[in-house]
Structures are given as structure tokens and as C-alpha cells.
Amino acid sequence: MMIRQFLPHLRVLLSVLPCLVLSSLSLAQTLDYPQTRKDGQVDDYFGTKVTDPYRWLEDDNSAETAKWVEAENKVTFGYLDKIPYRAQVKARLEELYNYPKYTAPARRGPYLFFAKNDGLQNQNVVYVQKGLDAAPEVLMDPNTFSADGTSRLGIFDVSSDGRYVAYGISVGGSDWQELHVMEVATKKVLSDDLKWIKFVDVGWAGQGFFYGRYDEPQPGHELSSQNENLKIYYHKLGAPQSEDVLVYKDPAHPLRFLAVGTTDDERYAFLTVSDEASGKRGNSLFFRDLSSKDTAFTPIVPEVTDDTYDVIDNIGDKFLIRTNHDAPHGKVVLFDSANPKSPWKEIIPEKPETLARITSLGGKLFAMYLKDVASQVQVYTFDGQLVNDVVLPGAGTADGFVGNRTDKDAFYTYTSFNYPPTVFRYDLASNQSAVYRAPEIPHFTPSDYETKEVFYKSKDGTRIPMFLVYKKGLKLDGTNPTLLYAYGGFNITIAPSFNPMRLALLEQGFVYASANIRGGGEYGETWHEAGTKLNKQNVFDDFIAAAEWLTANNYTSPKHLAILGGSNGGLLIGAVINQRPDLFAVAIPEVGVMDMLRFQKFTIGAHWIDDYGSSDNPAQFKAIYAYSPLHNIKPGVKYPATLITTADHDDRVVPAHSFKYAATLQAEASRSNPVLIRIETKAGHNGSSTTKAIELTADIYSFIFYNLGINPKY
């Protein structure tokens, strides 16, 4: 919610290589997929009978499921092992990724906190320094959390005075975190050990902090059981978790999500309650004066609606709140807690641009807007007077501006598709930015590449933005290998950003296309809503239109086009290859939501109902069933070469989605192209380590090269 937030030189061979194409085709036709057992499970949805023959694959503890996973991985890695340049692709990725990377520093109390990765470290290392002139020191090294480097840092929240940091450790990529506390000055880890924490930060107050936790799951079902009955506790430093004080619970609504944060002066705590499982996209909001003996939370917005309310900061007993109530692009208002029934004062009115984020620092507000997806940063006084714009290097993405109320400067990171993340220091008095830390990437010259934003029309005429990046001198002859990416959901903006591993594609002559389709947050809540529930088909139409535009404008053609998306984007890939299998040559659905009829029954899935709707609702079932990737696979159809990816510790989109989808696609699709599933171990929804990320990317790129008939030269 709120208030404290911490933390490509060789041209491709444009002619098809017959030997590679024949090899790939032959290999696909001779693949011996595991024989996946079918059972007789049939479900009745409002009179529609739906078979679910692979329901048994939902049991992540089953020996039969484990045997199936082993058999599928044997086929997949057997295929990948036969790609002659796979090792070279991995080596190139390691070379490209191996340079120092920094995050923007954030001030808490007298300290600056930032993270650094020397190059190929599995986890970023957290540093601290006392002021700008002091030498940075290692505060904590998450690479020591586990022997294999797959445990990672999650929550990282420093107290207002900078004395303590509460930090969470995730094991094997799971969303579950175990929370600990460190004393910053001494780097001593205290005795605090809090378990069963997921998706929440902490709110420091006094000698402890507020946090949310779930009850301990049934043993053996930690990664699949539905997450219910989140409760808010207050933890006193040094006390065992068993003594934590229950602050808020809502047993009548077990699927609601709760969070508590505090203001910098730690006078106020704010409780937000969201109810995505009921289909609502917003939240209610309550406050508590911590200087008062009254422990009850007072409502500001008592009921959950489709409107969002996030507290930015307090001015005495008044609260600055960012909301989209009657303002789909977002605005800032002031709430007077002493006169709660008085009208809210508008501080920063809604603009045509989307207010993506706003922070408070140095007595100013830093408002980060989106103009056709690119960042614009404006500085305001607390009463809404525009001070100035922060001048950015170009049309890219800026983020950061986190610190104390008394700070005289701020730090932020700027990046774009061919501009590596660079840390800038911004002086509030002079309104000047200067490079603080710039990365040096061996063998990379930004001017070798061109980035541009284009706009195309979707099926219903809606104007959709898309970014393209490629080597200069590109010929528009329809033969360029292309990777098209999109997400399209949950109000998430896919902003311009740099990925060093993407250079391994670009230097081979690829066009990389990122389509900002509906369902995201690029143009505010209206844009988001246009890709949700009964409108979800718009998302797929937008993506298909992007592929058709790339073809019509001779950037590529279907036989040269690969597509990729993860999570909700994995759902996107699964849906569009069902609807237009002829339009793509290769498809990579990563950790996708593939069974749209049962997603809400696992872990945190019920919280996606606000975007997808639910199969428990008759009208929504009809819409969902019409595009659900698992349920719309067409028998005998020639699908693109498909590599499905998932991970054993993915407790957000449980692997069963990909398991059932892979089994169905292998059984139903023609044998013209391979259908493989790669199941990672000791990794979660977002992976777990640099090593595993490079290995996965190497396999994806090798699969794409191989099935597009490209022989990369590194």
C-alpha cells in the first residue's frame, strides 16, 4: 500500500537452413511422450459437462505425479541436449549478464541502503553506508542463505530511524517467507523468527512492527492448499511469535487480503482490506492513531469497492491518499482525520496521463506518470503546487525516489530497452540529476540498436502501443526472426526496460516486440477493466493484432515469429495459439494459468477473480470456458513448437496448470511440432537464482533458435 517501500554483433542467416529444419521436424515426429493416464472425472458447470481426465496431476505429493514429472523432464531435456549450440547459448548469456548491477539507494534514518550483484551471483547482496561519503559495507548476503543459492531475500523493510531491518527469506522460490530482524549498526541477527508469511510487508511502530500471517498449512500441502484467514499481528522485538498480539482478523471473509503499514513518524497505522475473491478490484481503508490508547481501527473507506485507496504520507492528522475514485488515471486527495465527514480536498487532480506511483521525500511529492507507457516524473508540494519536472534521458522507465522527510536529494533508476539501468542522484534544490552509478557492459554499444514505439489497431479499432527494438540496418523483408511478448492483466504495466540476456537474441538479428495490450495499467483503470472478466477476449485480440501488424509491415512472418509470456502472460500464449495456431512458429507459455475453471481453488488463486471472474458464476463461466487454454485445445491441429515451463516450488500458479495443459496438448495436437514441458526444481513462480534463470533462458532461446531454423554464431 503505502508509505514505505524498500526495497545483440553477428547477423542472422536469413535463408532457412534445410538441415536444421529437417532435423527439428524429424525430432518432433519421433518424440515419445509419456503415456499420461486418464481418469473419468467430469464436472457439471450450469448444465455444461466438462471432462478433467488429468485431475490426478493436481496432487503434488503423489508418487504417480512425481514419476510423470520425471518422465516428462527426461523427454524435454533429451530434446534440448540434442540442440548443438545449446551450451554456447548458455555461455553467451553468462557473458552478457556478468557485469556489476546496482539498485538505487534508499535512505532510512542516517543510512543509505542499496543492493548490488557483482555479475553472476545467485542473489543480490545488500549494502549499507552511513551518508554519501562513507564506504559501503555488506549488510547481508543472501547467497549465504542456502548452499545452492536458491533461497532468496523477500521482505526488506527498515525502521524509520534506520536501527532495524525486518527481512524475509524465501526457500526454493516459494512465496512463503520466514521473517527475521537485524540490528543495522552491529549487523547482529536478533532472535525474532516469524513463519507463514506471504505477500505482505511490515509496518514499524515503537519497539516492533505490524505484519500479516496465515495459519500453518496442513503438512505436505504447503505449496498447493488455498491461503485463507490472513490475520494481522503486532510483534514486539525479541518476543517469540507465540506472544504476538492479534490486531485484526475477518473470519467472515476468509479469502480477504489484509495489510498494515505506518507513517514515517509512526504515529498512524493504516489497514487496507481487499476482496478480490468477490470480484472487487479495490480496497477499504482504516486508520489507527498509535499515540492513543484506542486500539480500534477507524474507517476512512469502510467498504471494499472497485476503487483503490493508498496512503502516501501524513501531514499532522491529515492523510495524503492516492485514489482512482472518480479518476481512472489516479489523483491525490487529502483526508482530515479530525473532521472525517468533511469533503476530501483534491491536491493533485486527475491528468490525461496515468499516475502509476507517488512517493513522499524531502517534504515533496514525487509523482510518476505514464505517457504512452514511458515515465514522466513531476515534483509537487504537499498542497499540490507543481514545483518542476524531473528531466529524464528519454522515453523509458524511472523508479525510486524513496527516502526520509528531511532529505535534500533523491535517488532513482532510469532504464529503457537499449539503456541499461543507471542510477541517478537528484538534487531537490537545483532540480538537477547526475549519474551516480552507470553500468559497464562488455561488448555492448547502445547506438548499435534502435528502439521505437509504434501504434496499431486491434480488432475493435482500439489503438495499442508496442515497442520494437532491433539492430540498426534492419531490412523490412518479412524474414526477420521476431519474439513478441506481452502480459495484459492485473493493472500491471510492462514498461520499457533493459535485459542483458535479450542481447543474445538481438545480436542474432531478432526483432523484440513488447505489446502493451489491454488488461494492464498503461492507461489507467479503464484500460485495465477493458481486459478483465467478460472483456478478457480483448487481451487476446490485441496480441493477435500485434502479430498481424508485424507481419503486414514486413518485420516478420508467421514462420519466423515466436511468442512468449509468463503467468497471466502464459495464459495469454495458451489462449492465442488455440485461437490462431497458424500465426506463430514457436510458443513459450511460462508458469501460465491454464485451467481457468479451477484456478481459484489453489493457494492465492481466489485473489485473481477480480480480473478473471469465476467459473462459479454462470455468465463468467461461459466467457472463461470460451478461452481457457486447457479446454480449447483442438484435436489434430498443427500447433506451434511449444515449450511449456513451470517449477516445483511455484505456489502462486501451481504447476498442475502446466501439467494438465502439457498432457492435453501432447495427446491432442498433431505431431508436426514438439510439445514439451520443462519442470524446474528448487524454483518458484519467479525462479530462485541467477544460475537457474540463465539455464532456463538458455533453454528457451535454444528452443526458439532451433525451431526457427537459426544457427546462432557467438
N, C-alpha and C positions, 0 to 999 in steps of 0.2 A: 504494500500500500504505500509507502509513505516516504517518509520523513527522513529516514536514514538508510541509505542504500550503498553497501560496500561491494562493498565489494561482493611464353613459351617460345632454337636458332635454326633448326632444320625444317625444310618444307616437307609436307606430306606428299607421298606418291599419289597423285590424283587418279591415275588409272587403277582399276581394280586388279588386284593380284590374283590370277586364277588359282594358283597353287594354294593360297591361303583360304580362298573361298571354298574350294573343293574340300580342303582339309576340315574346315569348320562344319560344312554341311554333312560330310561323311561322319564326323564325330557325333553330331547331333542325332543323326539317324540311327546310330549304333549304341546310344546311351541306354543302359539297362537300369531304369528307375526301380527303386524298391517297390514291392507289391504291398500297397497300403490297404490294410483290412478295412472293409466297410461294415457298418452295423445298420440296424433298421430304424434308427432314430428319426421320427417325424414330429414336427411341431405344427400346431394349428394357430395361425395368426388371423383372427377375424374371418375364418372360413377358408383361408388360403393355407394349403398344406405345403410345408417346406421340409424337405429332407435335410438331414445333417449327419451324413454317414461317417464323418470323421470326428464326431463329438469326443471320442475317447482320447484324441490328441490334446484335449484341454487339460488333461491330468498331467501336470509337470512332475509329479512324483512317481508316475507309473514306470515300471521296468520296460513295458512294451513301448512307451513313448521314447524312453532313453535309447532303446535298440533302434527305433525308427530314425532318431536324430543321428545316431552313429552311421547308419546305412546311407542316409541322405548326404551327410558330410563326406563319406567315402566316395560317392559318385561325383560330388561337386569338386572336391579337391583333386580327384583323379583327372577330371576335365581341365581344371586350372593348371595342374602340373604339366600338362602336355602343351601349354602355350609357350613357345620357345623363348620369348623375350620377357617373361613374367619377372624373373629375377632382376633384369636390367631396369624394368619399370620401377620396381621397389627401390633399387639403388638410386635412381634418379630422384625419386620422391624424397628419400633421405637427404640427398644433397641439397635439394631445393628448400627443405624445411630446416636445415641445420644453420641457423643464424640466431643471434640473441633477440628475444621479443620481450617487450615491456608493456605493462598496463599503465594507465595514467595514475599518478599518486593521488591519494585522498587524505585529507587532514582530519585527525581526531585529537583534540587536545593539542599538545605540543609536537605530536608525531606526524610524520608522513608515512603512509603505508602504500606499498605497491607490490606487484608480482613480476617475476622475471623467469624466463626459460632460456637457458644457455644455448639451446638449439634442439637437441633430441631428448632432453629429459622427459621422462614419462609424465611428470606433474610439474606445474609451475611452482616456483619457490617464493615464499612471501618474505619481503624485506621491510625493515623499519628504519627510519632515521629521524633524529631529533632536530628538525629545522633543515633548511635548504643546504647549509654548508657542512653539515655533519656527514660522516661516511656511512653509507647504508650497511646494515647488519642483517644477517639472516634471522628472521623471527621464528619461522617454522618451515621445515622442508617436507612436504607431503610425500616425496619419494621415499621417505623412511617409514611411511605408514604401513607398507607391506613389502615383502621380499621381492615380489614380481612386479611391483609398481602399479597394481590395478586398484588400489584403494586411493581415493581422491578427496580433496578438500571440497566441502559443500558450503554450508553456512559460514560466513565470516563477518562478525558484527562487533565493532569496537564500542566500548562505553564512551559517553560524551567527554569525559575527562581524559580518555586515552589510556587509562590504567589497565583495563582488562579487555580481552577479546574472547568472545564465545565462538567456537568453531566446530563444525560438524565433519565427521569422517564417513564417507560412503564406501562400502566394501563391494568390490567387483562390479561397480557401475550401477548398483541398486539405488533407487530413490530414497531408501531408508538411510537415516544418518544417526550416528551416535555423537552426542554433543559433549564437548569438554571446554574448559576455561583455562586461559593462560594469563599470567601477570606479565604485562608488556616489558616493564623495566628490568625484571630479573629473568624473563623468558621461562619462568617456572610454570609447569603444568600443575594446576591445582587438583584437588580430589574429586571435583564435580564430574559426574558421569551420568548422562541422561539418554534414555533409549526411546525407540519407537517414534521418531520424529521424521516428518516428511513434509516438504513444500511450505515450510514456514520459517521466517526469520525471528529474531528475538527483539524485545523492547526493554532496554536497560532502564532501571528505576531503582534508586537507592543502593542497597547492598545486594542487588540481584537483578533478575530480569523476568519478564513475562515470556512464555513460549507455549506452543501448542503441541500436543502429543496424542497418539492413538493408544487404545488398549493393546496389549500384547496379542499378536495374531496366534491362531492355532498352530502349534508346531508342525512344520513341514509345508505350510501354506502361506508363508510369509510373502512370497513373490506373486501370489495369484489371488488371494482372498480379497473381498471387497473391503475398502477402507471406510469405516463407519465410526461415528461418535467421537469426532475430534473434540478435545477439551482444552481449555486454556488454563495454565497453571502459573503461579509465581514461584520462582526458585531463588532461594537465598544462597549466596555463595558459601561453599563449604558444607552445605547440608546434603544428606542423601536424598535421592529422588523421591523416596517414600514419604518424606516430610514436606514435599512441595504442596503449596496451598492451591486448591481448586478455586479458580476465579470465575469461570463461566462454562456452562455446558448447555446443550439444547437437545435432550433426549427425544423430544417430539419430532425432531427433524435430523435423523442420524446421518444423512448424507450432506448436510450443510458444511461449508468451509468457514473456518474462523481464523482470525489473525489479530494480534495486538501489537501496536507499535507505540513509541513515545516521542515526545518533542525533545529537541536538543537540551532544553532546560530541565527536562524530566519532570515537569510539573503536571503534564497531562498524558494520559494513556488513551489510545483510540482503539476501539473494537470494530472490525468490519465483519459482516456476515454476508456470505454469498450462497446462492441456492441454485447452482447450475443444473442440478439434477431435476429441478422442477421446470427447467426451460428458460429461466430468467438469466439475463446476461449482466445484471448489475449487482449492487450490494446495498445493504443498510449500513448505518454508521452511528456509533455511540461514543461518548467520551466519559472520562472519569478524572476528576481533579485529585491528584495524588497528594496534594497538601491538605486535603480534607479527610476527616475520619469516615466519611461516607464511602463505602466500597462498591456501591451500585453504579452501573453504567447508565448515563442519561442519554436518551435518544436525540440524535440530530436528524437522522432519516430513519424512522422506525421500521419501515417495511422494505423488503427486497423487491426491486422492480428491475426494469431493463436499463436503468440509469446507473452510472458509476460515480462514486464519490471517494476521492483520495485526499487526505490531509497533507498539505505541503509543509506548513510551519504554523506557529502561533505568534500573534502579536499581543502579548499580555494574555487577556482572557478571550481574545478573538482568534478565529481559526481561518487560515487561508486554505481553500478547498478547490481542487481541480475536479470539474464535473462535465458530463456531456448531457445533463438535463436541459432540454430545450436548446441544445447546442451540439449537434452531431460531431462537429470538429473540435469541440472542447473549449472551455472557458475557465476563468478563475473567479471565485466569489469569496466573500468574507462573511463568516458566521459569528455572531456575537453571543457567546455562551451566557452572558449576564442578562441578555434580553432575547431568549431563544425564539420567541414568537415574532420578533421584528423581521421585516423583509431582509433577505440576504442582499448585500451590496455587491454589485458587479465591479470587479477590479480590472480584469483583462477580458474584454469582450471576445466573443467568438470571431474568428477570422476565416477567410476562404481556405487558408492552409490548415492542416491538421496539427493540433497541439499534441505531439507524441509523448512529451515528457517535460517536467518542470522541476527544478531544484531550487533550494534556498542556500545562499552562500554569501558571506561578506556583507550581509544586510541588503542583498539584492536578490531578485528572482531571475533565474536563467531559464527561459522558455525555448524549448527545442521543437521547432515546427518542421513539417514536411511539405515541400513544394514539388509536386510531381516526383515524389519519393526521396528527393535529395534534402539534406538538412539545411535549415536556416535557424540561427541562434540569435535571440534578442534578449537584452538585459532590461529589466524593469525595476522600478522602486516598489516598495511594499504597497503603495497606494495606486499602483497601476500606471505610473508615468514611464513612457519608453525612454530609456537612457541612451541606448545605442544598439547597433547590430554587431555581432562578433564576425569579423571578416574571415571567411574560410577559404582554403586553397582552390576550391572548385565545387562541382556538383558531386558530393559524396556524402559521407555519414560522419557526424560528430557526436561524441558521447563523453560523459564525465561530469565535470562541474560539481564535485562533491567535497564538502569541507565544513569549516566552522563559521559561525555568525560573524566573527571578528576578522576573518581572513582578508588580506589585501590582494591576493591573487588566486587563481584557479587553474586547474589542470584539466585538459581534455585530450581525447584521441580523435584524429581525423583519418579516414581511410576511404578509398574508392576501389574500383575493380583493378586499376593499374597503379594505385597509390598505396604502398604498404602502410599499415597502421603506424602513425607518427604521433608522438606525444608533444603537445604544445603547452606552454605556460602563458596564461592570460593575465595581464595586469589591469586591475579594475579601474585605477585612477587614469591611466593613459589610454585605455581601450586598445592596447597593442598586444598581439600574440607573437610569440617567438618559439622556434623549435627548441624543445627541451631534450628530447631523445628521438633520434631518427634511426631506423634500422638500416643495416647494410647487407644486401642480399647478393651473394656472389653470382656473377654471370647473368644478372637481370638488369636490363635497361628499360625503364618505363616508356621511353619515347619509341621503342620498337613496336608498341601496341597501341591500338586505337579503341577507345570506348565511346559509345554514343547511345543516346536514348531515342527510341522510336515509339510511335503510337500506331496501333492498329485497331480495327473494329471487330468486335465479337459478333456472334450470331444475331443478337438482338440490336446491334448498332452501337453498343456501349464502347467508348474509347478506352483502350487498355494500354498502359505504358509497359515498355520492355527495354531492358538494357542489353547491348551487344558488346562483346569485347573479342578482339582478334588481332593477329599480326597485321601491321600495315602492308599495303600492297595486295590485299585480298581481291581475288577475281570473282565476280558475281556470275559464275557459270553453272550454278546448281550442283556442284560436285564437292563442296566443302563439307568435311565431317563436322557435325554440329552436336553439341549437347545442350538440350533445353531443360531448364529447371524451373520449378515453381512450388508454391506451398498452398496458399489460398484458404486460410481458415483462422479462426480464433483471434481475429483482430490483430494478427501478427504481421508486421511489415518486413518484407525481405528487402533490406536496404543495400545500397552499393557497398561492397566490402571486398577486401583483398584476401586471397587464399593462395599461399605459395605453391601448394600442391597442384592447383589448377594450371600452373605454368607448364606442367608436363603434358597437358592437352594442347594448350595454345601454341607452344613451340613446334608441335607436330602439324600445325595448320588448322586446328579446330576453331570453330566459332563457338563461343559460350554465350548462351542466351538466357536471361533471367526475366521471366514474365511476371509482372505484378498484378495478378488476377484478383477477381473479387473474392470476398471472404476474409481478406487481410485488412490491415489498418491503414493502408496508404492514403485513403481519402476519408477517413473518419468512420463513424458508426454506420452511416448509410451504405458505404462501400462494403463494410463488414456484413451487415444484415443481408445485402443482396446476394451473399454466398452461403447463407445458412438455411437450415431446415428445408422448407418446401422450395427454396430458391437454390439449393445446392447444385443443381444441374448447370447453373450459370458458370460455376467454377470450371467444370469440365468443358463447357462450350468455349470459355475464354482460352483455355490451354490448347484445345484443338485449333482454334482460330490463330493462335500464335504459331503453331506448326505449319498451318496453311499459308500464313503470311511469309514465313521464312522460305517456303517453297516457291510461292508466287513471285517473290522478289529475288529469286535465284541465289540466295545464300546457300541453300542446300536442297535436298530432295529426300523423299521418304527412305530410299535405300542407304542414305548417308546420315540419317537422323537418329540419335539416341536421346532418351529421356530419363530423367532421374528425379526422385522426390522422396522425402523421408517423413515418417509418422503420418500426419494428416496428408502430407505430400505423397506418401506411399499409397494411401487410399486413392489419391488423385491419379497416380500412374496405373493402378489396378483398374480403375473405372474407365480411363480413356483408351486403354488397349482392348478392353471389351467393346467399346463403342466404335473405335476406329483402328482395328488391328493393322489395316493396310497403310497407315500413315507413319509408322515408326519401324525402324530396323532393330533397335535394341531398347529394352526397358529395364530399369533398375528401381523396383519398389523397395525402399528401405524401411524396416520396422513399421510397416503400414497397418492401419486399421482396416482390416479386410472383411471381417464378419460384422456387418453393420446391424445385424439383428441381435447380437449378444454382447456388444462392446461394453454396455453399461453394467454387466454382471461381474466385472473383474476390477480389482484394485481401485484406481481413481477414475475409472471409465464413466461412472454416472455423472461426473462433472462436465462431460462433453455433450450432454443432452441439450444444453443451451445453444450449441452450434448445430448439432446434427438432428435434433429431435429424438424420438424413441420409438422402437418397434412396439411399445405398449400402447401407443396412440394410433388409432385406425388410419387417419389421414397421413400422419407422418410415416407409419409403416409402409404405406403404398409408395410414397416418394423414396424412402430409403431402399426398399426392396428393388426398385427400378434401376438403381445404380450400384448397389452393394457389390464390390469386386468378386467376392466369393460366390455370389448367387447369380451372376450374369455371364459366366464363362460359357462360351458357345462350343459344343462338341464338333470336332473335326476342323476347326478354324486354324489357319496358319497365323499363330501369334508371333510377335517379335521375339528374338532371342532374349530370354528373361533370366535375370539373376536376382533372386529374392534374398534379402538379408534380414537377419534378426539376431538376437543374443539371449543367452540362457538367463541372465540376470535382468532382463528388461521387465520391470514390474510396473511400467507405465502402459505401454501397448504390449500386452503379454504375448509371448512367442506363438501361442496357439493360433492367433490370427494368421501368421505367416505359414504355420504348419498346415493348417486346413486348406489354405489357399494354394500352397505348393502341391499338396496331394491331389487336389481337384484339377489344377491346371495340367499337371503331368498326366493325369488319367484322361482328360478330355481333349486337350489341344492336339493338333497334328504333330507328327514327329519331324517336321521340316526344320525346326529350330530348337535349340536346347531350352529346357526349363529347369533351372537349378535353384537350390536354396542353400545359402551359406549361413551356418549357425555358429556364431562366435561363443566362446566360453569366457567366463570371468569378465563379462562386459554387460553394460546395460543399454538403456534407450539412447544415451548419448556417448556410448563407448565407455572406456575406462582409463586409457593411457595413450600416449603418443605412439608407442610401439604398435599397439593394436589398430590405431587409426591409420597409420601408414600401411600396415599389412592389408587392411580392408580396402583402402583406396587403391592400392596396387592391384588387388584382385578385380576390383570394379573396372579400373582403367584398362587392364589387360583383357578382360572380357569384352569391353567395348571395342578396343582396337581389333581384336581377333574376329569379332562378328561384323565389323565394318570393312574387313579386308585391308587393314592398315598394318604396315610393318614399321613400327617406330624405330628411329635411329637416335641413340643417345651417345 
